[in-house]
Amino acid sequence: MYHRFLVSLGALSVLLAAPILAQNSSGVPRTPDGHPDLQGTWTNATITPLERPAALAGKATLTDAEARPLEAKSVDELAEYDGKSEGPLLTATGSAGTGGYNALFIDRGSEFARVNGVKRTSLIIDPSDGKVPRLSADAGRRLALSYTGGSFDGVKDRPLSERCLIGFGSTSGPPMLPVLYNNNYQIVETPDHVLILVEMVHDARIIRMHAKHASPEVRQWLGDSVGHWEGDTLVVDTTNFTDKTRFRGSTENLHVVERFTRTDAGTILYQATIDDPAAFAQPWTIEYPFLATRGPIYEYACHEGNYSLTDILGGARKKEAETAR
Protein backbone atom coordinates (compact mmCIF):
# COMPACT_ATOMS: atom_id res chain seq x y z
CA MET A 1 0.00 0.00 0.00
CA TYR A 2 2.80 2.36 0.96
CA HIS A 3 4.59 1.52 -2.29
CA ARG A 4 1.46 2.27 -4.33
CA PHE A 5 1.15 5.62 -2.49
CA LEU A 6 4.71 6.57 -3.44
CA VAL A 7 4.08 5.61 -7.07
CA SER A 8 0.89 7.71 -7.15
CA LEU A 9 2.71 10.62 -5.51
CA GLY A 10 5.51 10.32 -8.06
CA ALA A 11 3.01 10.32 -10.96
CA LEU A 12 1.29 13.39 -9.51
CA SER A 13 4.64 15.16 -9.27
CA VAL A 14 5.32 14.47 -12.95
CA LEU A 15 1.91 15.83 -13.94
CA LEU A 16 2.42 18.97 -11.88
CA ALA A 17 5.90 19.49 -13.32
CA ALA A 18 4.85 18.93 -16.95
CA PRO A 19 3.51 22.46 -17.60
CA ILE A 20 6.70 23.95 -16.18
CA LEU A 21 8.84 21.81 -18.48
CA ALA A 22 6.70 22.71 -21.48
CA GLN A 23 6.92 26.39 -20.66
CA ASN A 24 10.72 26.28 -20.64
CA SER A 25 11.23 23.70 -23.40
CA SER A 26 12.14 26.33 -26.03
CA GLY A 27 15.05 27.56 -23.93
CA VAL A 28 14.04 31.19 -24.56
CA PRO A 29 15.13 33.39 -21.63
CA ARG A 30 12.80 36.14 -20.43
CA THR A 31 13.24 39.54 -18.85
CA PRO A 32 11.71 40.32 -15.42
CA ASP A 33 8.65 41.83 -17.14
CA GLY A 34 8.00 38.54 -18.95
CA HIS A 35 9.05 39.42 -22.50
CA PRO A 36 11.59 37.33 -24.43
CA ASP A 37 15.12 38.48 -23.62
CA LEU A 38 16.75 39.52 -26.91
CA GLN A 39 19.96 40.66 -25.24
CA GLY A 40 23.32 39.37 -26.29
CA THR A 41 25.66 39.42 -29.28
CA TRP A 42 24.31 38.18 -32.60
CA THR A 43 25.43 37.71 -36.20
CA ASN A 44 23.41 37.63 -39.42
CA ALA A 45 26.36 36.58 -41.61
CA THR A 46 25.23 34.27 -44.42
CA ILE A 47 26.03 33.51 -48.05
CA THR A 48 22.32 33.54 -48.90
CA PRO A 49 21.97 36.52 -51.27
CA LEU A 50 19.26 39.14 -51.01
CA GLU A 51 17.79 38.04 -54.35
CA ARG A 52 17.48 34.46 -55.60
CA PRO A 53 20.11 33.64 -58.26
CA ALA A 54 18.90 32.71 -61.73
CA ALA A 55 20.46 29.25 -61.34
CA LEU A 56 18.07 28.58 -58.43
CA ALA A 57 14.96 30.16 -59.96
CA GLY A 58 11.78 28.58 -58.64
CA LYS A 59 13.63 26.92 -55.77
CA ALA A 60 13.08 28.76 -52.48
CA THR A 61 14.85 26.24 -50.24
CA LEU A 62 17.68 23.71 -50.33
CA THR A 63 18.24 20.47 -48.51
CA ASP A 64 21.52 20.14 -46.67
CA ALA A 65 22.74 17.79 -49.40
CA GLU A 66 21.89 20.34 -52.10
CA ALA A 67 23.43 23.22 -50.15
CA ARG A 68 26.69 21.50 -49.26
CA PRO A 69 28.44 21.69 -52.70
CA LEU A 70 27.29 25.29 -53.23
CA GLU A 71 28.64 26.30 -49.83
CA ALA A 72 31.93 24.52 -50.55
CA LYS A 73 32.18 26.33 -53.89
CA SER A 74 31.75 29.67 -52.12
CA VAL A 75 34.58 28.85 -49.71
CA ASP A 76 36.83 27.65 -52.54
CA GLU A 77 36.22 30.79 -54.63
CA LEU A 78 37.14 33.01 -51.70
CA ALA A 79 40.39 31.09 -51.17
CA GLU A 80 41.21 31.07 -54.90
CA TYR A 81 40.98 34.82 -55.25
CA ASP A 82 42.48 35.69 -51.87
CA GLY A 83 44.28 39.03 -52.13
CA LYS A 84 43.74 39.34 -55.88
CA SER A 85 41.92 42.13 -57.67
CA GLU A 86 39.87 39.72 -59.78
CA GLY A 87 37.08 37.32 -58.95
CA PRO A 88 33.26 37.22 -58.86
CA LEU A 89 32.91 38.31 -55.24
CA LEU A 90 35.39 41.17 -55.53
CA THR A 91 33.87 42.35 -58.80
CA ALA A 92 30.41 42.37 -57.22
CA THR A 93 31.66 44.47 -54.31
CA GLY A 94 33.43 47.01 -56.50
CA SER A 95 37.00 45.98 -55.72
CA ALA A 96 38.05 44.60 -59.12
CA GLY A 97 41.16 46.24 -60.52
CA THR A 98 41.99 48.11 -57.31
CA GLY A 99 43.46 45.36 -55.13
CA GLY A 100 40.90 43.20 -53.39
CA TYR A 101 40.32 42.34 -49.75
CA ASN A 102 42.18 39.30 -48.51
CA ALA A 103 40.19 36.34 -47.22
CA LEU A 104 40.99 37.11 -43.58
CA PHE A 105 39.13 40.43 -43.87
CA ILE A 106 35.94 38.92 -45.34
CA ASP A 107 33.45 37.51 -42.86
CA ARG A 108 30.18 36.84 -44.65
CA GLY A 109 29.64 33.36 -43.27
CA SER A 110 29.99 30.03 -45.04
CA GLU A 111 26.42 28.69 -45.08
CA PHE A 112 23.00 29.49 -46.44
CA ALA A 113 20.54 30.93 -43.93
CA ARG A 114 18.46 28.21 -42.26
CA VAL A 115 14.82 28.85 -41.34
CA ASN A 116 12.38 26.17 -40.15
CA GLY A 117 15.00 23.50 -40.68
CA VAL A 118 15.73 24.23 -44.36
CA LYS A 119 18.19 26.53 -46.09
CA ARG A 120 16.96 29.57 -48.01
CA THR A 121 18.15 30.57 -51.49
CA SER A 122 17.24 34.25 -51.02
CA LEU A 123 16.67 36.57 -48.11
CA ILE A 124 13.54 37.81 -49.89
CA ILE A 125 10.52 35.62 -49.16
CA ASP A 126 7.85 37.87 -50.67
CA PRO A 127 7.47 38.16 -53.65
CA SER A 128 7.79 34.40 -54.00
CA ASP A 129 10.30 34.70 -56.87
CA GLY A 130 12.84 36.05 -54.38
CA LYS A 131 13.40 39.27 -56.32
CA VAL A 132 13.15 42.95 -55.41
CA PRO A 133 9.90 44.25 -56.97
CA ARG A 134 10.08 46.44 -60.05
CA LEU A 135 11.60 49.85 -59.35
CA SER A 136 10.09 53.11 -60.49
CA ALA A 137 12.13 55.09 -63.02
CA ASP A 138 13.16 57.60 -60.34
CA ALA A 139 14.17 54.82 -57.93
CA GLY A 140 16.23 53.21 -60.67
CA ARG A 141 18.11 56.46 -61.23
CA ARG A 142 18.70 56.90 -57.49
CA LEU A 143 19.99 53.35 -57.20
CA ALA A 144 22.35 53.79 -60.16
CA LEU A 145 23.63 57.03 -58.64
CA SER A 146 24.34 55.25 -55.34
CA TYR A 147 26.60 52.79 -57.18
CA THR A 148 28.65 55.57 -58.81
CA GLY A 149 28.83 57.63 -55.62
CA GLY A 150 27.37 60.84 -57.04
CA SER A 151 29.26 64.11 -57.26
CA PHE A 152 32.97 64.58 -56.55
CA ASP A 153 32.67 68.31 -55.83
CA GLY A 154 33.28 68.03 -52.09
CA VAL A 155 33.30 65.80 -49.03
CA LYS A 156 29.61 66.31 -48.30
CA ASP A 157 28.69 65.12 -51.78
CA ARG A 158 30.15 61.67 -51.17
CA PRO A 159 28.05 58.74 -49.84
CA LEU A 160 27.48 58.47 -46.09
CA SER A 161 29.25 55.11 -45.80
CA GLU A 162 32.28 56.37 -47.72
CA ARG A 163 32.52 59.15 -45.12
CA CYS A 164 32.30 56.59 -42.26
CA LEU A 165 28.99 58.03 -41.06
CA ILE A 166 26.86 54.89 -41.40
CA GLY A 167 27.66 51.36 -42.52
CA PHE A 168 27.41 50.40 -46.17
CA GLY A 169 24.88 47.97 -47.61
CA SER A 170 22.20 48.79 -44.99
CA THR A 171 24.08 46.79 -42.38
CA SER A 172 22.64 49.08 -39.68
CA GLY A 173 19.24 49.16 -41.31
CA PRO A 174 16.49 49.27 -41.17
CA PRO A 175 16.28 46.78 -42.73
CA MET A 176 19.48 45.23 -41.34
CA LEU A 177 21.22 43.29 -44.12
CA PRO A 178 24.28 41.03 -43.97
CA VAL A 179 27.26 42.43 -45.86
CA LEU A 180 30.87 41.50 -46.65
CA TYR A 181 32.16 41.72 -43.07
CA ASN A 182 31.39 43.05 -39.57
CA ASN A 183 27.96 41.42 -39.36
CA ASN A 184 27.75 41.47 -35.56
CA TYR A 185 25.17 43.20 -33.36
CA GLN A 186 24.72 43.68 -29.64
CA ILE A 187 21.20 44.12 -28.28
CA VAL A 188 20.44 45.77 -24.94
CA GLU A 189 16.80 45.63 -23.81
CA THR A 190 14.90 47.63 -21.19
CA PRO A 191 11.14 48.15 -20.75
CA ASP A 192 11.38 51.59 -22.38
CA HIS A 193 14.12 51.22 -24.99
CA VAL A 194 15.90 48.61 -27.10
CA LEU A 195 19.42 49.49 -28.26
CA ILE A 196 21.04 47.72 -31.21
CA LEU A 197 24.78 48.38 -31.41
CA VAL A 198 26.01 47.63 -34.92
CA GLU A 199 29.60 46.49 -35.38
CA MET A 200 29.95 48.22 -38.76
CA VAL A 201 30.85 51.90 -38.19
CA HIS A 202 29.59 51.52 -34.59
CA ASP A 203 26.07 52.63 -35.55
CA ALA A 204 23.61 52.61 -32.66
CA ARG A 205 19.89 52.19 -33.25
CA ILE A 206 17.67 53.29 -30.38
CA ILE A 207 14.14 51.89 -30.49
CA ARG A 208 11.65 53.75 -28.30
CA MET A 209 9.09 51.35 -26.88
CA HIS A 210 5.36 52.17 -26.81
CA ALA A 211 6.03 55.64 -28.23
CA LYS A 212 4.71 57.82 -31.04
CA HIS A 213 6.73 58.74 -34.10
CA ALA A 214 8.46 62.09 -34.10
CA SER A 215 7.07 64.94 -36.16
CA PRO A 216 7.53 64.47 -39.95
CA GLU A 217 9.93 67.42 -39.86
CA VAL A 218 12.36 65.35 -37.75
CA ARG A 219 14.39 63.19 -40.13
CA GLN A 220 17.22 60.77 -39.28
CA TRP A 221 19.63 58.65 -41.30
CA LEU A 222 18.38 55.46 -39.64
CA GLY A 223 14.81 56.70 -39.37
CA ASP A 224 12.66 56.99 -36.25
CA SER A 225 12.06 53.53 -34.75
CA VAL A 226 9.26 52.80 -32.28
CA GLY A 227 8.54 49.35 -30.91
CA HIS A 228 5.87 47.28 -29.23
CA TRP A 229 5.33 43.65 -28.33
CA GLU A 230 2.90 41.40 -30.17
CA GLY A 231 2.93 38.31 -28.01
CA ASP A 232 6.55 37.13 -27.97
CA THR A 233 7.55 39.17 -31.04
CA LEU A 234 9.15 42.61 -30.88
CA VAL A 235 7.64 44.70 -33.69
CA VAL A 236 9.59 47.79 -34.75
CA ASP A 237 8.00 50.42 -37.00
CA THR A 238 10.40 52.89 -38.65
CA THR A 239 9.60 56.05 -40.62
CA ASN A 240 11.08 59.60 -40.85
CA PHE A 241 14.11 58.74 -42.98
CA THR A 242 16.17 61.43 -44.68
CA ASP A 243 16.60 61.73 -48.44
CA LYS A 244 20.25 60.66 -48.05
CA THR A 245 19.97 57.03 -46.93
CA ARG A 246 18.22 55.86 -50.11
CA PHE A 247 17.80 52.14 -49.40
CA ARG A 248 17.95 50.56 -52.87
CA GLY A 249 16.58 53.72 -54.47
CA SER A 250 13.93 54.46 -51.84
CA THR A 251 12.65 57.91 -50.95
CA GLU A 252 12.52 59.63 -47.57
CA ASN A 253 9.01 58.14 -47.21
CA LEU A 254 10.38 54.62 -46.82
CA HIS A 255 8.45 52.61 -44.23
CA VAL A 256 10.01 49.51 -42.65
CA VAL A 257 8.32 47.12 -40.20
CA GLU A 258 10.68 44.66 -38.50
CA ARG A 259 9.79 41.63 -36.38
CA PHE A 260 12.25 40.06 -33.91
CA THR A 261 11.22 36.63 -32.58
CA ARG A 262 13.59 34.68 -30.34
CA THR A 263 12.84 31.10 -31.36
CA ASP A 264 15.36 29.38 -29.08
CA ALA A 265 18.37 30.11 -26.90
CA GLY A 266 20.63 30.73 -29.91
CA THR A 267 18.35 32.21 -32.58
CA ILE A 268 16.37 35.36 -33.32
CA LEU A 269 14.20 35.10 -36.43
CA TYR A 270 14.35 38.48 -38.14
CA GLN A 271 11.73 39.64 -40.63
CA ALA A 272 11.36 43.03 -42.28
CA THR A 273 8.77 44.40 -44.70
CA ILE A 274 9.87 47.30 -46.92
CA ASP A 275 7.24 49.65 -48.31
CA ASP A 276 7.72 52.75 -50.47
CA PRO A 277 5.14 53.13 -53.25
CA ALA A 278 7.25 55.82 -54.91
CA ALA A 279 10.15 53.37 -55.29
CA PHE A 280 8.81 49.79 -55.41
CA ALA A 281 5.87 48.29 -57.30
CA GLN A 282 4.76 46.50 -54.12
CA PRO A 283 5.86 45.96 -50.51
CA TRP A 284 8.41 43.19 -50.08
CA THR A 285 9.62 41.08 -47.18
CA ILE A 286 12.94 39.57 -46.12
CA GLU A 287 13.52 36.92 -43.46
CA TYR A 288 16.57 35.19 -41.98
CA PRO A 289 18.06 34.26 -38.61
CA PHE A 290 20.36 36.16 -36.29
CA LEU A 291 22.52 33.60 -34.49
CA ALA A 292 24.12 33.96 -31.07
CA THR A 293 27.86 34.56 -31.26
CA ARG A 294 30.67 35.34 -28.87
CA GLY A 295 31.35 38.97 -28.01
CA PRO A 296 32.47 41.52 -27.40
CA ILE A 297 31.97 43.90 -30.30
CA TYR A 298 35.17 45.87 -30.75
CA GLU A 299 35.53 49.46 -31.87
CA TYR A 300 35.22 50.00 -35.61
CA ALA A 301 37.85 52.65 -36.37
CA CYS A 302 36.60 53.48 -39.84
CA HIS A 303 38.80 56.54 -40.43
CA GLU A 304 41.99 55.09 -38.97
CA GLY A 305 44.59 55.04 -41.75
CA ASN A 306 41.85 55.80 -44.28
CA TYR A 307 43.04 58.00 -47.13
CA SER A 308 40.21 57.20 -49.52
CA LEU A 309 38.42 60.57 -49.40
CA THR A 310 41.68 62.46 -49.94
CA ASP A 311 42.56 60.19 -52.85
CA ILE A 312 39.04 60.24 -54.36
CA LEU A 313 38.70 64.01 -54.35
CA GLY A 314 42.35 64.50 -55.31
CA GLY A 315 41.87 62.17 -58.26
CA ALA A 316 38.80 64.13 -59.34
CA ARG A 317 40.72 67.42 -59.23
CA LYS A 318 43.57 65.85 -61.25
CA LYS A 319 41.11 64.59 -63.86
CA GLU A 320 39.54 68.05 -64.11
CA ALA A 321 42.98 69.62 -64.59
CA GLU A 322 43.85 67.12 -67.31
CA THR A 323 40.54 67.76 -69.05
CA ALA A 324 41.12 71.53 -68.90
CA ARG A 325 44.53 71.10 -70.52
N, C-alpha and C positions, 0 to 999 in steps of 0.2 A: 504494500500500500504506500509506504513511504517512498519507494522507488518510483511508483507511478506518479506520485505528487511532484517529485523532482523533475520527471520528464515533462509533465504538464507545465510546470513553472518555467522550464527551459524553453518550451515551445512558445509560451506566452511572451517570454523575453524577446525571442526572435521576431514575433509579430509586432511587438512594440518598437523594436529597433528598425524594422524594415523601412518605414517612411523616412527615418533619419538617413539611412544609407542611400535611399533613392534621391533624397534631396541633395546629397553631396556627391553623387556618383559621377557628375560631369567634371568635378575637380575645379570648378570655377570659383575663385575666391570672391568675397563680397566685402564692401566697405561697411562701417558701422551703421550707415543709414539703409543698408540692405541692397544697394545697387551692385551690379557686377564691378569688380575692381579691375580697371583697365591699366593700372599703373605698372610701370616696368619699362624695359628697353626692348624694342621690336625692330624687325627688318621686313621690308617688302621686296627684297631682291629676288628677281626671277628672270628666266630667259623667255617667259611667255611674252610675246609682243603685244602692244596695244591692239593692233588690228590683226586679224587672221591672215596668214600668208596664203598666197594663191595655191601653193602646193597642198594646202590642207583645207581648201574650200569645201564647205558642206560638212566639215568634221569638227564639231565643237569640242570634243574631248578625245583623250588618248588613254589607252591602257598603259600600264607600266612597261609592258613588253614593246609597245609601239613607241613610247617616249624614249626608251633607253638609248637606241642608236642615234636619235636626233640630239639628245643631250650630250652624248659622247662626241658627236660631230662638232657641236658648239665649243666644247672644251678643246678639241684638237685644233680647230681653226684659230682659237685665241693663242694657243701655244705656237702654232706655225707662223703667225704674223707678229709674234712678240717683238716689240721695239722697232718694227718696220713702219714705213709710211704708206704701205699698201694693205689691202685686205678688205673684205666686205664690211666688217664691223667698223673699222676705222674710217672707211669711205662714208658709211652711213652717219657717223658722228662728226663729219667735217674735218677729219685729221689727215686725210690723204694728201701726200705731197709735202707735208709740213713737219714730218717726224712724229710718229704715233706714240700713244701711251704704251708703256710696257705692261706685261700681263700682271705684274704685282700691283699696279695702280688700279686695275679694273676689278670691280667687285659687284657684278650684276647677278650673282648666283650661278648655279649650274643645273638647275632643274626647272621644269614647267611648274606653274602654280597649281596646287592641288586643292580642289574644293569638293566636298561630299565624296571623298574617296577616289576621285578621278582627276586627271590632269587636263588643264584647259589649254586650248590652242590660241586663245586671244583673251585679253583682259576685258574686252567689250563683250557683254552678254546680250545686250539689246541695242540695236537690231540683231536678229538672229544670225545674220551673215558675218557678224564680228567686225564690221566696218564702221568708221565714222560716217554719219549721215552726210548727204550732199551739202556742200557749203554754198552759201550765197556768193555772188560775184565779189561783193565787198570783203567778205570774210576770206575768200581766196586770195585777194590782193594783200590783205593784212598778214595772212599766213606766209605768203611768199616774201613779204618785206621782213618778217621776223627771221627768216633763214638768211637773208643777205645782211641783216644788221642795221639797215636804214642809213641815215646820213652819217658822214664822217666830218661834219663841220666842227664839232666840239664834244667834250666828254659827256655832256648831258643828252646828246643825241644818240649815244650808244645804248645797247640793250641793258636792262637792269642786271641781268646775271653776269654780263661781261664786266660790269662795274662792281661786282661782288656785293650787290644790294639784296638780291634774292637768289635762290638756287635756280639752275637752269632745268628745263624739261618739266616744270610743275612739280618738282620733288617736294616742295613745301605745300603745294596745293593752295586752296582746294580746286580740283581733286588732287590727291597726293599720288604721284606716279613714280614707279621705280625707274631709275636712270642708270648711267654707266658705273657709278660708284657712290659711296656715302649714302647708302639707303637705310640708315638707322634713325630711329625715333625714340624719344623718351616721353612717356606720358605721366603727368602728375594730375591727380583728380581730387577735387574738394567738392562739397555740396554746391558751391556757388560758381566755380570756375573749373575748366579743364585746360591744362597747358600741354601743348605738343611741341617739344623741342626737337627741331630738325637738324640732323648732323650737317647737311649741306648748307654752307654759309650761315650756320647757327641761327637760322630763322626760328622764330618763336610764335606759334599760333595760340592766341588766348580765346577760348570759347566761353562766352558768358551764359551761364545756365539760367533758364526760365526768365529770359530778358526780352526786351523789344529791340528791333533793329534801330540803329542810329538814323538820324535824319538823312534823306537822300543826298544832302549837300556834303555829308561826311563820307569821303571815299578813301579806301586803303588798298595797298598793293595786294594783300591777301584777303581783302574783303572784310565784311563784318559778320562774324560767326556767332550765332546764338544756338543753344542746345536745350534739349529736353529728353526725358526718358519715355520710351514707349515699351513698357514691359522691361525686358532685360537688354534692350537695344538703345544705345545713345544715338539720337538723331540730331544732326547738326545742319542748320539752314544758314547758307552764306549768300549775302548780296553786297551791294555798295562797293563793287570793285572800281578801280580807276580805269582810264583808257590806255594805261601803259602795260598792264599785265598781259592782256591779249592771249588767253589760252586757246591755242589752235585757231586763231582768227576771230575769237569772240569779241563782243563789245563790252562796255562798262556795265551793261545790263545783264551780264551773265548771272545765272542763278544755279547754285550747286546744293544738293541735298545729300549729305553723307550719313551712312548708318554703320555704327561700330558694334559688333556683337561678339562678345567673348564666348567662343564655343567650347573651349576646354582650357586647361591650365597653360597651354603653350600656344594658343591661337586666338587671334581676333579676326573675324570675317569682316572685311571692309567692302562697302558698296557705296557708289556715288552715282547720282543721276545729274547730268549736265543739260541745262536748258537755256537756250538763247535763240529765240525765233529769228532774230536779225542775222544770225550766223549759221545756224544748222536747220535743216529741213524738218527735223523732229528731235525731241529729247532723246538722249542715249545714256546707257548705264554701263558702268564697269564694276567688276567684282573680283576680289582675290584676297588671299590671306596675308596678315601680318603675323610673323612667327617670333616667338620669344627668342632673344639672343643675349649674350653676355654684354654687360656694359663695362666701363662707362662710355659715354659719348665724349670724345675729346674735342678740344677747340679746333675749329676750321679756320685756319689763318689764310683766308682767300688772297689777300693782297701781299702776303709775305714773299718776297722775291719775284713778284709779278710785274713784268715790264710790258705786258701786252698792250695796254692802252697807249703808253708812250710810243710803242712800235707801230700800232695801228694808225694813230693820228699822224705820226711822223711819216709813215709810208704814204698816207694820203696827201700830205703837203708836198712830198717829193714828186709824187705822180702829177700833181697840179703844176709844179714848177717845170717838169719835163714837157707837159702838154703846152704850157705857155711858150716854151722855147721853140 
